[in-house]
Amino acid sequence: MVPASVIVNYPGGPDPIWSLLIGAIGAVLGGAAAILGVFFTQRHENKRNILAERRRRRDDKLARLRTFYVPYVDFSIVVRQVMREKAFIYAGETMETRNQRHDKLLGTAMNRVVEV
């Protein structure tokens, strides 16, 4: 700390050298604080961008897997349905119409699987 006798050594106020020095120190500290603020803000923004990119990649991967596996799941559901319905015949339906309906269901499901 600078003694008061050094700072105020003439009747008009503080010594101009000390005023300039204190102003320069304030400007340097203010600039350093601004630079640090920009640095930390940019670092935080980079982390957010990295997380957003990871999230986007994960969502894209899930969409690709979903489009790949949905036809297989649908096919397995159709096979299970056909296996259950082989045990009975709906009212007003013959065995031939049931078998044609099952063949059509299985054919449609198999075509979707083959497309993948």
N, C-alpha and C positions, 0 to 999 in steps of 0.2 A: 504494500500500500504506500502511496506517495504522501509525504507529509503535506499538510495544508499550507505551510509556509512556502513550499516550492510551487504549488499550483497557483496560489493567489500571491503574486509577488509585485503586482502593480495595482494602482487604485482603480483602473477601469475594468477589472475582472480577471479571469484566469489567463494564464500564459497561453498565447496562441499555439505554441508548440505542443503543449499538453492537450489542448482541445483537438488538434489535428491527430495526435497519437491516439487519443481515446476514440475519436470518430473512426479512425482506420481500424482499430481493434474491433469496434462494433460492427463495421462493415464486413470484416473478415469472419467474425463469428456468425453474423447473419447469413453470409454466403455459404459458410460451411453447413449451417443448419438447413438451408435450402437444398444444398447438394445432397445431404444425408436424407432429407425428406424425399427427394426424387429417387434416390437409390432404393430406399425401403419400399416406396410405392411401386417402383418398377419390378422389384423382386417379388412382391406380392402378386402383381399382375401376371408375371411369368408363371408363378405357381398355379394361379387360377387357369391360365391358358393350357398348361400341361395337364391339369386334371380334366379340363373340358375335352381335350384331345383324347385322353384315355377313355373317357366316358363315351365319346363319339365312336371310337374304335370298338369298344365293347358292344355298343348298341348295333353297329354294323355287323359285327360277328354274329350276334344273336339273330339278326334278321336273316343273314345267309344260312345259318343252321336251321332256322325255322322253315325257310323255303325248301331246304333239303329234306328235312325229316317229316314234314306234314303229310306228304303223299304216302309214306311208309306207315304212319300211324293210321291214316284213313284206311289203307289197305288191310291192316290188321283188324280194325273195327269191322270192316265189311266181312272178312273171313269169319270172325267170331259170330257175327249176325247170321251168316249163312249156315254155320254149324248149328246154331241154336234152332233156326227155322227148319232144318232138315227133319226134326223130330215131329213136326205137325204140319198141317195144311190149313190155310185160312179158309173160312166159310166162303163158298162160291168159287173156290180156286181148285183147279185140278193139279195133279202132280206135274204134268208137262208145263203148265203155265208157271208153276212155282220154280221149276228147274230153269225155264227160260228167263224168269226174272232174276234168279240167282246168277245165271251165266252173264246176264247183262250187267248186274252190279259188279261181279268179279272182273269182267272185261274192262269196264270203265275204270275201276280202281287200279287194275294192272296197267292200263295205258298211262295213267298218271304217274305210276312208279317208273315205267319205262322212259317217260319224258325226262325224268330227273337224271 
